[in-house]
Amino acid sequence: MYQPLSQIEEQLAKEVVDIAIKVHKELGPGLLESIYQKCFCHELERRGIPYKQQVAVPIYFESLKIDDGLRLDLLVDNLIVLN
């Protein structure tokens, strides 16, 4: 079964949701995803939250390793995946 989130994980999740709502409220619907992502990253930086963009995640199948199998849009503080 799942373990409860730590206090740090809970706070980070709240920050991510808050940022998403802020960006959407200010920009509204209908823009390119890249615009929302740039604004989201700007707000992460402003709040001092570490993140990585376009993180490659290898996929393994039996003895096969596929290096270009999955790319995460954003990885926030090595805890939250946003695609």
Number of C-alpha atoms within 10 A of each C-alpha: 3 4 5 8 10 9 9 9 14 11 11 17 16 12 16 18 11 12 19 16 14 15 18 15 10 9 13 11 9 6 10 8 8 10 12 17 18 12 18 20 20 13 18 17 12 9 11 9 14 12 17 14 14 12 14 13 13 12 13 11 7 6 6 8 11 12 12 10 11 13 14 14 16 19 17 19 13 10 10 14 14 11 10
